[in-house]
Amino acid sequence: MSTDLGFLCSSCGQEHEGLPFTYGTVAPAYWNEGMEGGSGNVLGDEQCVIADEHFFLRARLTLPVLDSENDFEWGVWVSLSKSNFARATELWASTERVGEPPYFGWLSTELPTYEPTTLNLKTKVHSQPVGIRPTVELEPTDHPLAVEQRTGITLARVQDIAELLLHPRH
């Protein structure tokens, strides 16, 4: 049984300290190391541009955890249109950004444990106060990730995710 502090791993039989509630990636799924330094390619901590024509923001996709005080969070990348990316960039350091309507985007992170893929799920990206990453609201479909965002997950599911990521099955 898991707790917020640690869990007995069913994959390796060991007690792991701390049950992680956050996972993320450093780049959108479409980025690769060979793009670094290429014309029109920029990968920053919060924004990414590929070939001056694909624009991405880093964001947080949260899932309520029904039997915990903590939410579970996937760190994801979302693609935006050029105009929405320009607007988000223009307001990046402005307190006015919280008043922005959500931006339409496509989920650009392939999250493990989900079938079918999470790539290209429709999203709304909600700006947050300066210094806080935007949040992602998935279109309310029957995709397992969208269902989990709407209905929540349990600590057992958080543990399942941790075990899969700590001990990937090949």
Rosetta constraint file for C-alpha pairs under 8 A:
AtomPair CA 1 CA 7 HARMONIC 6.51 0.50
AtomPair CA 1 CA 8 HARMONIC 6.66 0.50
AtomPair CA 1 CA 156 HARMONIC 7.62 0.50
AtomPair CA 2 CA 6 HARMONIC 6.32 0.50
AtomPair CA 2 CA 7 HARMONIC 4.40 0.50
AtomPair CA 2 CA 8 HARMONIC 6.64 0.50
AtomPair CA 2 CA 19 HARMONIC 7.74 0.50
AtomPair CA 2 CA 155 HARMONIC 6.80 0.50
AtomPair CA 2 CA 156 HARMONIC 6.74 0.50
AtomPair CA 2 CA 159 HARMONIC 6.71 0.50
AtomPair CA 3 CA 7 HARMONIC 6.03 0.50
AtomPair CA 3 CA 19 HARMONIC 7.19 0.50
AtomPair CA 3 CA 155 HARMONIC 7.42 0.50
AtomPair CA 4 CA 18 HARMONIC 6.66 0.50
AtomPair CA 4 CA 19 HARMONIC 5.69 0.50
AtomPair CA 4 CA 68 HARMONIC 7.52 0.50
AtomPair CA 4 CA 155 HARMONIC 7.90 0.50
AtomPair CA 5 CA 17 HARMONIC 6.57 0.50
AtomPair CA 5 CA 18 HARMONIC 4.51 0.50
AtomPair CA 5 CA 19 HARMONIC 5.89 0.50
AtomPair CA 6 CA 15 HARMONIC 7.01 0.50
AtomPair CA 6 CA 16 HARMONIC 5.55 0.50
AtomPair CA 6 CA 17 HARMONIC 4.55 0.50
AtomPair CA 6 CA 18 HARMONIC 4.08 0.50
AtomPair CA 6 CA 19 HARMONIC 5.03 0.50
AtomPair CA 7 CA 15 HARMONIC 5.59 0.50
AtomPair CA 7 CA 16 HARMONIC 5.45 0.50
AtomPair CA 7 CA 17 HARMONIC 6.87 0.50
AtomPair CA 7 CA 18 HARMONIC 7.14 0.50
AtomPair CA 7 CA 19 HARMONIC 6.48 0.50
AtomPair CA 7 CA 159 HARMONIC 7.43 0.50
AtomPair CA 8 CA 13 HARMONIC 6.36 0.50
AtomPair CA 8 CA 14 HARMONIC 5.74 0.50
AtomPair CA 8 CA 15 HARMONIC 4.33 0.50
AtomPair CA 8 CA 16 HARMONIC 6.28 0.50
AtomPair CA 9 CA 13 HARMONIC 5.10 0.50
AtomPair CA 9 CA 14 HARMONIC 5.49 0.50
AtomPair CA 9 CA 15 HARMONIC 6.04 0.50
AtomPair CA 9 CA 16 HARMONIC 6.74 0.50
AtomPair CA 9 CA 163 HARMONIC 6.53 0.50
AtomPair CA 10 CA 14 HARMONIC 7.86 0.50
AtomPair CA 10 CA 163 HARMONIC 7.45 0.50
AtomPair CA 11 CA 163 HARMONIC 6.48 0.50
AtomPair CA 11 CA 167 HARMONIC 6.94 0.50
AtomPair CA 19 CA 158 HARMONIC 7.67 0.50
AtomPair CA 19 CA 159 HARMONIC 6.86 0.50
AtomPair CA 19 CA 162 HARMONIC 7.20 0.50
AtomPair CA 20 CA 158 HARMONIC 7.77 0.50
AtomPair CA 20 CA 162 HARMONIC 6.71 0.50
AtomPair CA 21 CA 70 HARMONIC 7.67 0.50
AtomPair CA 21 CA 71 HARMONIC 7.12 0.50
AtomPair CA 21 CA 72 HARMONIC 4.76 0.50
AtomPair CA 21 CA 73 HARMONIC 6.11 0.50
AtomPair CA 21 CA 158 HARMONIC 7.05 0.50
AtomPair CA 22 CA 72 HARMONIC 6.03 0.50
AtomPair CA 22 CA 73 HARMONIC 4.71 0.50
AtomPair CA 22 CA 74 HARMONIC 5.79 0.50
AtomPair CA 22 CA 75 HARMONIC 7.16 0.50
AtomPair CA 23 CA 73 HARMONIC 6.62 0.50
AtomPair CA 23 CA 74 HARMONIC 5.15 0.50
AtomPair CA 23 CA 75 HARMONIC 5.81 0.50
AtomPair CA 24 CA 74 HARMONIC 5.60 0.50
AtomPair CA 24 CA 75 HARMONIC 3.92 0.50
AtomPair CA 24 CA 76 HARMONIC 6.08 0.50
AtomPair CA 25 CA 75 HARMONIC 6.39 0.50
AtomPair CA 25 CA 76 HARMONIC 6.58 0.50
AtomPair CA 25 CA 109 HARMONIC 7.72 0.50
AtomPair CA 26 CA 45 HARMONIC 7.47 0.50
AtomPair CA 27 CA 31 HARMONIC 6.17 0.50
AtomPair CA 27 CA 43 HARMONIC 7.16 0.50
AtomPair CA 27 CA 48 HARMONIC 7.60 0.50
AtomPair CA 27 CA 77 HARMONIC 7.08 0.50
AtomPair CA 28 CA 48 HARMONIC 7.78 0.50
AtomPair CA 28 CA 56 HARMONIC 7.36 0.50
AtomPair CA 28 CA 76 HARMONIC 7.61 0.50
AtomPair CA 28 CA 77 HARMONIC 5.37 0.50
AtomPair CA 28 CA 78 HARMONIC 7.64 0.50
AtomPair CA 28 CA 108 HARMONIC 5.49 0.50
AtomPair CA 28 CA 109 HARMONIC 5.61 0.50
AtomPair CA 29 CA 108 HARMONIC 5.77 0.50
AtomPair CA 29 CA 109 HARMONIC 5.19 0.50
AtomPair CA 29 CA 110 HARMONIC 6.44 0.50
AtomPair CA 30 CA 108 HARMONIC 7.41 0.50
AtomPair CA 31 CA 35 HARMONIC 6.93 0.50
AtomPair CA 31 CA 50 HARMONIC 7.47 0.50
AtomPair CA 32 CA 36 HARMONIC 7.70 0.50
AtomPair CA 34 CA 38 HARMONIC 7.92 0.50
AtomPair CA 35 CA 41 HARMONIC 6.36 0.50
AtomPair CA 35 CA 50 HARMONIC 7.88 0.50
AtomPair CA 36 CA 41 HARMONIC 6.61 0.50
AtomPair CA 36 CA 42 HARMONIC 7.09 0.50
AtomPair CA 36 CA 43 HARMONIC 7.55 0.50
AtomPair CA 37 CA 41 HARMONIC 6.49 0.50
AtomPair CA 37 CA 42 HARMONIC 7.34 0.50
AtomPair CA 38 CA 51 HARMONIC 7.94 0.50
AtomPair CA 39 CA 51 HARMONIC 6.60 0.50
AtomPair CA 39 CA 52 HARMONIC 7.98 0.50
AtomPair CA 40 CA 49 HARMONIC 6.93 0.50
AtomPair CA 40 CA 50 HARMONIC 6.14 0.50
AtomPair CA 40 CA 51 HARMONIC 4.47 0.50
AtomPair CA 40 CA 52 HARMONIC 4.56 0.50
AtomPair CA 41 CA 48 HARMONIC 7.55 0.50
AtomPair CA 41 CA 49 HARMONIC 5.34 0.50
AtomPair CA 41 CA 50 HARMONIC 4.54 0.50
AtomPair CA 41 CA 51 HARMONIC 5.30 0.50
AtomPair CA 41 CA 52 HARMONIC 6.59 0.50
AtomPair CA 42 CA 47 HARMONIC 7.94 0.50
AtomPair CA 42 CA 48 HARMONIC 5.42 0.50
AtomPair CA 42 CA 49 HARMONIC 5.09 0.50
AtomPair CA 42 CA 50 HARMONIC 6.60 0.50
AtomPair CA 43 CA 47 HARMONIC 6.41 0.50
AtomPair CA 43 CA 48 HARMONIC 4.47 0.50
AtomPair CA 43 CA 49 HARMONIC 6.55 0.50
AtomPair CA 44 CA 48 HARMONIC 5.83 0.50
AtomPair CA 45 CA 58 HARMONIC 7.68 0.50
AtomPair CA 46 CA 57 HARMONIC 5.86 0.50
AtomPair CA 46 CA 58 HARMONIC 4.95 0.50
AtomPair CA 46 CA 59 HARMONIC 7.99 0.50
AtomPair CA 47 CA 55 HARMONIC 7.67 0.50
AtomPair CA 47 CA 56 HARMONIC 5.66 0.50
AtomPair CA 47 CA 57 HARMONIC 4.65 0.50
AtomPair CA 47 CA 58 HARMONIC 6.10 0.50
AtomPair CA 48 CA 55 HARMONIC 5.99 0.50
AtomPair CA 48 CA 56 HARMONIC 5.01 0.50
AtomPair CA 48 CA 57 HARMONIC 6.50 0.50
AtomPair CA 49 CA 53 HARMONIC 7.04 0.50
AtomPair CA 49 CA 54 HARMONIC 5.57 0.50
AtomPair CA 49 CA 55 HARMONIC 4.74 0.50
AtomPair CA 49 CA 56 HARMONIC 6.31 0.50
AtomPair CA 50 CA 54 HARMONIC 5.05 0.50
AtomPair CA 50 CA 55 HARMONIC 6.70 0.50
AtomPair CA 53 CA 82 HARMONIC 7.31 0.50
AtomPair CA 54 CA 79 HARMONIC 7.07 0.50
AtomPair CA 54 CA 80 HARMONIC 7.76 0.50
AtomPair CA 54 CA 81 HARMONIC 7.77 0.50
AtomPair CA 54 CA 82 HARMONIC 7.50 0.50
AtomPair CA 55 CA 79 HARMONIC 5.46 0.50
AtomPair CA 55 CA 80 HARMONIC 5.59 0.50
AtomPair CA 55 CA 81 HARMONIC 6.73 0.50
AtomPair CA 55 CA 82 HARMONIC 6.43 0.50
AtomPair CA 55 CA 85 HARMONIC 6.36 0.50
AtomPair CA 56 CA 77 HARMONIC 6.19 0.50
AtomPair CA 56 CA 78 HARMONIC 5.32 0.50
AtomPair CA 56 CA 79 HARMONIC 4.25 0.50
AtomPair CA 56 CA 80 HARMONIC 5.86 0.50
AtomPair CA 56 CA 85 HARMONIC 7.37 0.50
AtomPair CA 56 CA 108 HARMONIC 7.99 0.50
AtomPair CA 57 CA 77 HARMONIC 5.55 0.50
AtomPair CA 57 CA 78 HARMONIC 5.47 0.50
AtomPair CA 57 CA 79 HARMONIC 6.55 0.50
AtomPair CA 57 CA 80 HARMONIC 7.46 0.50
AtomPair CA 57 CA 85 HARMONIC 7.78 0.50
AtomPair CA 58 CA 75 HARMONIC 7.20 0.50
AtomPair CA 58 CA 76 HARMONIC 5.82 0.50
AtomPair CA 58 CA 77 HARMONIC 4.48 0.50
AtomPair CA 58 CA 78 HARMONIC 6.50 0.50
AtomPair CA 58 CA 133 HARMONIC 6.95 0.50
AtomPair CA 58 CA 134 HARMONIC 7.43 0.50
AtomPair CA 59 CA 75 HARMONIC 6.00 0.50
AtomPair CA 59 CA 76 HARMONIC 5.37 0.50
AtomPair CA 59 CA 77 HARMONIC 5.87 0.50
AtomPair CA 59 CA 78 HARMONIC 7.06 0.50
AtomPair CA 59 CA 125 HARMONIC 7.81 0.50
AtomPair CA 59 CA 133 HARMONIC 5.29 0.50
AtomPair CA 59 CA 134 HARMONIC 4.85 0.50
AtomPair CA 59 CA 135 HARMONIC 5.47 0.50
AtomPair CA 59 CA 136 HARMONIC 6.48 0.50
AtomPair CA 60 CA 73 HARMONIC 6.34 0.50
AtomPair CA 60 CA 74 HARMONIC 5.90 0.50
AtomPair CA 60 CA 75 HARMONIC 4.90 0.50
AtomPair CA 60 CA 76 HARMONIC 5.97 0.50
AtomPair CA 60 CA 133 HARMONIC 6.46 0.50
AtomPair CA 60 CA 134 HARMONIC 6.19 0.50
AtomPair CA 60 CA 135 HARMONIC 4.70 0.50
AtomPair CA 60 CA 136 HARMONIC 5.92 0.50
AtomPair CA 61 CA 73 HARMONIC 5.65 0.50
AtomPair CA 61 CA 74 HARMONIC 5.13 0.50
AtomPair CA 61 CA 75 HARMONIC 6.40 0.50
AtomPair CA 61 CA 76 HARMONIC 6.73 0.50
AtomPair CA 61 CA 135 HARMONIC 5.83 0.50
AtomPair CA 61 CA 136 HARMONIC 4.96 0.50
AtomPair CA 61 CA 137 HARMONIC 7.02 0.50
AtomPair CA 62 CA 71 HARMONIC 6.37 0.50
AtomPair CA 62 CA 72 HARMONIC 5.61 0.50
AtomPair CA 62 CA 73 HARMONIC 4.38 0.50
AtomPair CA 62 CA 74 HARMONIC 6.29 0.50
AtomPair CA 62 CA 135 HARMONIC 7.55 0.50
AtomPair CA 62 CA 136 HARMONIC 7.60 0.50
AtomPair CA 62 CA 149 HARMONIC 6.78 0.50
AtomPair CA 63 CA 71 HARMONIC 5.77 0.50
AtomPair CA 63 CA 72 HARMONIC 5.07 0.50
AtomPair CA 63 CA 73 HARMONIC 6.20 0.50
AtomPair CA 63 CA 148 HARMONIC 6.38 0.50
AtomPair CA 63 CA 149 HARMONIC 4.74 0.50
AtomPair CA 63 CA 150 HARMONIC 7.71 0.50
AtomPair CA 63 CA 152 HARMONIC 5.72 0.50
AtomPair CA 63 CA 153 HARMONIC 6.85 0.50
AtomPair CA 64 CA 70 HARMONIC 7.49 0.50
AtomPair CA 64 CA 71 HARMONIC 4.73 0.50
AtomPair CA 64 CA 72 HARMONIC 6.25 0.50
AtomPair CA 64 CA 148 HARMONIC 7.99 0.50
AtomPair CA 64 CA 149 HARMONIC 6.80 0.50
AtomPair CA 64 CA 151 HARMONIC 7.61 0.50
AtomPair CA 64 CA 152 HARMONIC 4.61 0.50
AtomPair CA 64 CA 153 HARMONIC 6.28 0.50
AtomPair CA 65 CA 69 HARMONIC 7.26 0.50
AtomPair CA 65 CA 70 HARMONIC 6.42 0.50
AtomPair CA 65 CA 71 HARMONIC 5.26 0.50
AtomPair CA 65 CA 72 HARMONIC 6.36 0.50
AtomPair CA 65 CA 152 HARMONIC 5.55 0.50
AtomPair CA 65 CA 153 HARMONIC 4.92 0.50
AtomPair CA 65 CA 154 HARMONIC 5.28 0.50
AtomPair CA 65 CA 155 HARMONIC 6.58 0.50
AtomPair CA 66 CA 152 HARMONIC 5.99 0.50
AtomPair CA 66 CA 153 HARMONIC 5.93 0.50
AtomPair CA 66 CA 154 HARMONIC 5.42 0.50
AtomPair CA 66 CA 155 HARMONIC 7.62 0.50
AtomPair CA 67 CA 154 HARMONIC 5.85 0.50
AtomPair CA 67 CA 155 HARMONIC 6.30 0.50
AtomPair CA 68 CA 154 HARMONIC 7.82 0.50
AtomPair CA 68 CA 155 HARMONIC 6.97 0.50
AtomPair CA 72 CA 158 HARMONIC 7.44 0.50
AtomPair CA 76 CA 107 HARMONIC 7.41 0.50
AtomPair CA 76 CA 108 HARMONIC 7.17 0.50
AtomPair CA 76 CA 109 HARMONIC 5.63 0.50
AtomPair CA 77 CA 107 HARMONIC 6.31 0.50
AtomPair CA 77 CA 108 HARMONIC 5.19 0.50
AtomPair CA 77 CA 109 HARMONIC 5.68 0.50
AtomPair CA 78 CA 105 HARMONIC 5.81 0.50
AtomPair CA 78 CA 106 HARMONIC 5.40 0.50
AtomPair CA 78 CA 107 HARMONIC 4.60 0.50
AtomPair CA 78 CA 108 HARMONIC 5.02 0.50
AtomPair CA 78 CA 109 HARMONIC 7.44 0.50
AtomPair CA 78 CA 123 HARMONIC 7.93 0.50
AtomPair CA 78 CA 125 HARMONIC 7.89 0.50
AtomPair CA 79 CA 105 HARMONIC 5.25 0.50
AtomPair CA 79 CA 106 HARMONIC 5.18 0.50
AtomPair CA 79 CA 107 HARMONIC 6.54 0.50
AtomPair CA 79 CA 108 HARMONIC 6.18 0.50
AtomPair CA 80 CA 84 HARMONIC 5.99 0.50
AtomPair CA 80 CA 85 HARMONIC 5.65 0.50
AtomPair CA 80 CA 103 HARMONIC 7.32 0.50
AtomPair CA 80 CA 104 HARMONIC 6.66 0.50
AtomPair CA 80 CA 105 HARMONIC 4.86 0.50
AtomPair CA 80 CA 106 HARMONIC 7.01 0.50
AtomPair CA 81 CA 85 HARMONIC 6.01 0.50
AtomPair CA 81 CA 104 HARMONIC 7.97 0.50
AtomPair CA 81 CA 105 HARMONIC 7.39 0.50
AtomPair CA 82 CA 86 HARMONIC 6.07 0.50
AtomPair CA 83 CA 87 HARMONIC 6.17 0.50
AtomPair CA 84 CA 88 HARMONIC 6.08 0.50
AtomPair CA 84 CA 103 HARMONIC 6.48 0.50
AtomPair CA 85 CA 89 HARMONIC 6.04 0.50
AtomPair CA 86 CA 90 HARMONIC 6.01 0.50
AtomPair CA 87 CA 91 HARMONIC 6.28 0.50
AtomPair CA 88 CA 92 HARMONIC 5.80 0.50
AtomPair CA 88 CA 97 HARMONIC 7.61 0.50
AtomPair CA 91 CA 95 HARMONIC 7.83 0.50
AtomPair CA 91 CA 96 HARMONIC 7.01 0.50
AtomPair CA 91 CA 97 HARMONIC 5.49 0.50
AtomPair CA 92 CA 97 HARMONIC 7.04 0.50
AtomPair CA 92 CA 130 HARMONIC 7.08 0.50
AtomPair CA 93 CA 130 HARMONIC 5.95 0.50
AtomPair CA 94 CA 130 HARMONIC 6.75 0.50
AtomPair CA 95 CA 129 HARMONIC 6.41 0.50
AtomPair CA 95 CA 130 HARMONIC 6.23 0.50
AtomPair CA 96 CA 100 HARMONIC 7.40 0.50
AtomPair CA 97 CA 127 HARMONIC 6.20 0.50
AtomPair CA 97 CA 128 HARMONIC 7.14 0.50
AtomPair CA 97 CA 129 HARMONIC 7.07 0.50
AtomPair CA 97 CA 130 HARMONIC 7.76 0.50
AtomPair CA 98 CA 127 HARMONIC 5.37 0.50
AtomPair CA 98 CA 128 HARMONIC 5.30 0.50
AtomPair CA 98 CA 129 HARMONIC 5.76 0.50
AtomPair CA 99 CA 127 HARMONIC 7.88 0.50
AtomPair CA 100 CA 126 HARMONIC 7.88 0.50
AtomPair CA 100 CA 127 HARMONIC 6.75 0.50
AtomPair CA 101 CA 126 HARMONIC 7.26 0.50
AtomPair CA 102 CA 124 HARMONIC 5.54 0.50
AtomPair CA 102 CA 125 HARMONIC 5.14 0.50
AtomPair CA 102 CA 126 HARMONIC 4.73 0.50
AtomPair CA 102 CA 127 HARMONIC 6.91 0.50
AtomPair CA 103 CA 124 HARMONIC 5.46 0.50
AtomPair CA 103 CA 125 HARMONIC 4.99 0.50
AtomPair CA 103 CA 126 HARMONIC 6.78 0.50
AtomPair CA 104 CA 122 HARMONIC 7.51 0.50
AtomPair CA 104 CA 123 HARMONIC 5.86 0.50
AtomPair CA 104 CA 124 HARMONIC 4.78 0.50
AtomPair CA 104 CA 125 HARMONIC 6.31 0.50
AtomPair CA 105 CA 122 HARMONIC 6.15 0.50
AtomPair CA 105 CA 123 HARMONIC 5.08 0.50
AtomPair CA 105 CA 124 HARMONIC 6.01 0.50
AtomPair CA 105 CA 125 HARMONIC 6.71 0.50
AtomPair CA 106 CA 119 HARMONIC 7.60 0.50
AtomPair CA 106 CA 120 HARMONIC 4.83 0.50
AtomPair CA 106 CA 121 HARMONIC 5.57 0.50
AtomPair CA 106 CA 122 HARMONIC 4.93 0.50
AtomPair CA 106 CA 123 HARMONIC 5.68 0.50
AtomPair CA 107 CA 118 HARMONIC 6.93 0.50
AtomPair CA 107 CA 119 HARMONIC 5.55 0.50
AtomPair CA 107 CA 120 HARMONIC 4.86 0.50
AtomPair CA 107 CA 121 HARMONIC 5.18 0.50
AtomPair CA 107 CA 122 HARMONIC 6.46 0.50
AtomPair CA 107 CA 123 HARMONIC 6.53 0.50
AtomPair CA 108 CA 118 HARMONIC 7.90 0.50
AtomPair CA 108 CA 119 HARMONIC 5.37 0.50
AtomPair CA 108 CA 120 HARMONIC 6.06 0.50
AtomPair CA 109 CA 118 HARMONIC 6.81 0.50
AtomPair CA 109 CA 119 HARMONIC 5.77 0.50
AtomPair CA 110 CA 117 HARMONIC 6.28 0.50
AtomPair CA 110 CA 118 HARMONIC 5.24 0.50
AtomPair CA 110 CA 119 HARMONIC 5.26 0.50
AtomPair CA 111 CA 117 HARMONIC 7.36 0.50
AtomPair CA 111 CA 118 HARMONIC 6.05 0.50
AtomPair CA 112 CA 165 HARMONIC 7.83 0.50
AtomPair CA 113 CA 161 HARMONIC 7.02 0.50
AtomPair CA 113 CA 164 HARMONIC 7.46 0.50
AtomPair CA 114 CA 118 HARMONIC 6.83 0.50
AtomPair CA 114 CA 144 HARMONIC 6.85 0.50
AtomPair CA 114 CA 145 HARMONIC 7.05 0.50
AtomPair CA 115 CA 144 HARMONIC 7.50 0.50
AtomPair CA 116 CA 143 HARMONIC 7.52 0.50
AtomPair CA 118 CA 145 HARMONIC 7.52 0.50
AtomPair CA 121 CA 138 HARMONIC 7.07 0.50
AtomPair CA 121 CA 139 HARMONIC 7.40 0.50
AtomPair CA 122 CA 138 HARMONIC 6.06 0.50
AtomPair CA 122 CA 139 HARMONIC 5.50 0.50
AtomPair CA 123 CA 136 HARMONIC 6.31 0.50
AtomPair CA 123 CA 137 HARMONIC 5.50 0.50
AtomPair CA 123 CA 138 HARMONIC 4.49 0.50
AtomPair CA 123 CA 139 HARMONIC 5.61 0.50
AtomPair CA 124 CA 136 HARMONIC 5.80 0.50
AtomPair CA 124 CA 137 HARMONIC 5.11 0.50
AtomPair CA 124 CA 138 HARMONIC 6.45 0.50
AtomPair CA 124 CA 139 HARMONIC 7.51 0.50
AtomPair CA 125 CA 134 HARMONIC 6.34 0.50
AtomPair CA 125 CA 135 HARMONIC 5.79 0.50
AtomPair CA 125 CA 136 HARMONIC 4.77 0.50
AtomPair CA 125 CA 137 HARMONIC 6.45 0.50
AtomPair CA 126 CA 134 HARMONIC 5.38 0.50
AtomPair CA 126 CA 135 HARMONIC 5.17 0.50
AtomPair CA 126 CA 136 HARMONIC 6.28 0.50
AtomPair CA 126 CA 137 HARMONIC 7.63 0.50
AtomPair CA 127 CA 133 HARMONIC 7.44 0.50
AtomPair CA 127 CA 134 HARMONIC 4.65 0.50
AtomPair CA 127 CA 135 HARMONIC 6.76 0.50
AtomPair CA 128 CA 132 HARMONIC 5.74 0.50
AtomPair CA 128 CA 133 HARMONIC 6.37 0.50
AtomPair CA 128 CA 134 HARMONIC 5.24 0.50
AtomPair CA 128 CA 135 HARMONIC 7.29 0.50
AtomPair CA 138 CA 146 HARMONIC 5.78 0.50
AtomPair CA 138 CA 149 HARMONIC 7.66 0.50
AtomPair CA 139 CA 146 HARMONIC 6.93 0.50
AtomPair CA 140 CA 146 HARMONIC 5.92 0.50
AtomPair CA 140 CA 147 HARMONIC 7.30 0.50
AtomPair CA 140 CA 150 HARMONIC 7.62 0.50
AtomPair CA 141 CA 146 HARMONIC 6.03 0.50
AtomPair CA 141 CA 147 HARMONIC 7.10 0.50
AtomPair CA 142 CA 146 HARMONIC 6.54 0.50
AtomPair CA 142 CA 147 HARMONIC 6.02 0.50
AtomPair CA 143 CA 147 HARMONIC 6.21 0.50
AtomPair CA 144 CA 148 HARMONIC 6.14 0.50
AtomPair CA 145 CA 149 HARMONIC 6.20 0.50
AtomPair CA 146 CA 150 HARMONIC 6.32 0.50
AtomPair CA 147 CA 151 HARMONIC 5.95 0.50
AtomPair CA 147 CA 152 HARMONIC 7.72 0.50
AtomPair CA 148 CA 152 HARMONIC 4.87 0.50
AtomPair CA 148 CA 153 HARMONIC 5.98 0.50
AtomPair CA 153 CA 157 HARMONIC 6.11 0.50
AtomPair CA 153 CA 158 HARMONIC 7.43 0.50
AtomPair CA 154 CA 158 HARMONIC 6.52 0.50
AtomPair CA 155 CA 159 HARMONIC 6.16 0.50
AtomPair CA 156 CA 160 HARMONIC 6.17 0.50
AtomPair CA 157 CA 161 HARMONIC 6.22 0.50
AtomPair CA 158 CA 162 HARMONIC 6.25 0.50
AtomPair CA 159 CA 163 HARMONIC 6.10 0.50
AtomPair CA 160 CA 164 HARMONIC 6.20 0.50
AtomPair CA 161 CA 165 HARMONIC 6.19 0.50
AtomPair CA 162 CA 166 HARMONIC 5.93 0.50
AtomPair CA 163 CA 167 HARMONIC 5.79 0.50
AtomPair CA 163 CA 168 HARMONIC 7.83 0.50
AtomPair CA 164 CA 168 HARMONIC 5.21 0.50
AtomPair CA 164 CA 169 HARMONIC 7.25 0.50
